[in-house]
Amino acid sequence: MSNSSHKPIGWVIASIICSVVALGIVPFLFGGLAIFFGYQAYKLNTGIGQVCMVIGGIALIVGVIIGVLWGMENIRF
């Protein structure tokens, strides 16, 4: 389903930016957006779109883990 007349550069850039932001701020929102943007890129170019979706999913999971660890560190009993 690759369409050579359209380049998914905008979707790829948006996905990567959201993936980086998901590591520190609201991982469910920005990780989800990264996966969505990766899917939009997937519709234009399957290879790069799959890579963007995987990176977005990993960023979502790592962002949640970082948030949990940071939250545990800040809880004082």
Secondary structure, 3 states (H helix, E strand, C coil): CCCCCCCCHHHHHHHHHHHHHHCCCCHHHHHHHHHHHHHHHHHHCHHHHHHHHHHHHHHHHHHHHHHHHHHHHHCCC
